[in-house]
Amino acid sequence: MSAPRTVTVDGSPVHLLESGTGPAVLMLHGSGPGTTGSGAWAATARALGTSWHLVAPDQAGFGRTPVPAGSRGGLGLWTEQAAGLMDALGVEQYAVVGHSMGGAVALALAAARPEQVTRVVAVSTMGAPGAPLSADLDAIWAAPAGPLGARDMLSRLVLDQALVTDSAIAARAAAMRAGASAYASLFPPPRARWVADLTLSAQRLAAVSAPVLLVHGAEDRVTPLATTAQPLLEHLTDVRLHVFGRCGHVPAVEHPHEFRRLLSCFLNPGGGH
């Protein structure tokens, strides 16, 4: 992706990576400590190439984007900030790809901006009515900064523990330290209320008119398939679900090539990319 930059949205700075030209795709990261737009999406963005206009922000409280003064993190803020960012960039229509927390934001954005959001890809998504707080998500939100916290968090995210390498642990530990002060305000206990905050009502989900692709790992312990993706099939009007076997919470990391092909095909139904 191109060099990072900062855009002012509603008077507050939003840090983002941006690349390419063509149809616009907003890429929204998930919620673990140390998560950033570039950390979540840079490899996928490089593989998708330059024929898309890709926008990957750090959402408020993550990476280099602060929570605006007088505000607090949550679905309302993240949704408004995402919409405001695309307005500030002058993008009138765009697809949204969101992972975990970012999937809930993507669905909320599609409900709020039906004229602008053309397609939604919700990966390992939150947002389903009635979804409980899993023990693994509770542990991830509470993970302490440092190598031990990073190792524990990464081990919960993936099925294949060979992916929890020393370099991955070191990189995540550094990102956790860098973002610790802003992140500290986001998910204080009791944490079940933050799952409730990221839940969309049946009425709100029914307002999503854009086609939705749900992508999920069969062995996801953080947002289990049965309580998150499957209930959404009942609420979304134009939806399909792709399940990866032998996959935990991050299909983009565990099945990168197939995930990118899936993404490209769905985002560009007419071909040509």
Rosetta blueprint (number, residue, H / E / L):
1 M L
2 S L
3 A L
4 P L
5 R E
6 T E
7 V E
8 T E
9 V E
10 D L
11 G L
12 S E
13 P E
14 V E
15 H E
16 L E
17 L E
18 E E
19 S E
20 G L
21 T L
22 G L
23 P L
24 A E
25 V E
26 L E
27 M E
28 L E
29 H L
30 G L
31 S L
32 G L
33 P L
34 G L
35 T L
36 T L
37 G H
38 S H
39 G H
40 A H
41 W H
42 A H
43 A H
44 T H
45 A H
46 R H
47 A H
48 L H
49 G L
50 T L
51 S L
52 W L
53 H E
54 L E
55 V E
56 A E
57 P E
58 D L
59 Q L
60 A L
61 G L
62 F L
63 G L
64 R L
65 T L
66 P L
67 V L
68 P L
69 A L
70 G L
71 S L
72 R L
73 G L
74 G L
75 L H
76 G H
77 L H
78 W H
79 T H
80 E H
81 Q H
82 A H
83 A H
84 G H
85 L H
86 M H
87 D H
88 A H
89 L L
90 G L
91 V L
92 E L
93 Q L
94 Y E
95 A E
96 V E
97 V E
98 G E
99 H E
100 S L
101 M H
102 G H
103 G H
104 A H
105 V H
106 A H
107 L H
108 A H
109 L H
110 A H
111 A H
112 A H
113 R L
114 P L
115 E L
116 Q L
117 V E
118 T E
119 R E
120 V E
121 V E
122 A E
123 V E
124 S L
125 T L
126 M L
127 G L
128 A L
129 P L
130 G L
131 A L
132 P L
133 L L
134 S L
135 A H
136 D H
137 L H
138 D H
139 A H
140 I H
141 W H
142 A L
143 A L
144 P L
145 A L
146 G L
147 P H
148 L H
149 G H
150 A H
151 R H
152 D H
153 M H
154 L H
155 S H
156 R H
157 L H
158 V L
159 L L
160 D L
161 Q H
162 A H
163 L H
164 V L
165 T L
166 D H
167 S H
168 A H
169 I H
170 A H
171 A H
172 R H
173 A H
174 A H
175 A H
176 M H
177 R H
178 A H
179 G L
180 A H
181 S H
182 A H
183 Y H
184 A L
185 S L
186 L L
187 F L
188 P L
189 P L
190 P L
191 R L
192 A H
193 R H
194 W H
195 V H
196 A H
197 D H
198 L L
199 T L
200 L L
201 S L
202 A H
203 Q H
204 R H
205 L H
206 A H
207 A L
208 V L
209 S L
210 A L
211 P L
212 V E
213 L E
214 L E
215 V E
216 H E
217 G E
218 A L
219 E L
220 D L
221 R L
222 V L
223 T L
224 P L
225 L L
226 A L
227 T L
228 T L
229 A H
230 Q H
231 P H
232 L H
233 L L
234 E L
235 H L
236 L L
237 T L
238 D L
239 V E
240 R E
241 L E
242 H E
243 V E
244 F E
245 G L
246 R L
247 C L
248 G L
249 H L
250 V L
251 P H
252 A H
253 V H
254 E H
255 H L
256 P H
257 H H
258 E H
259 F H
260 R H
261 R H
262 L H
263 L H
264 S H
265 C H
266 F H
267 L H
268 N L
269 P L
270 G L
271 G L
272 G L
273 H L
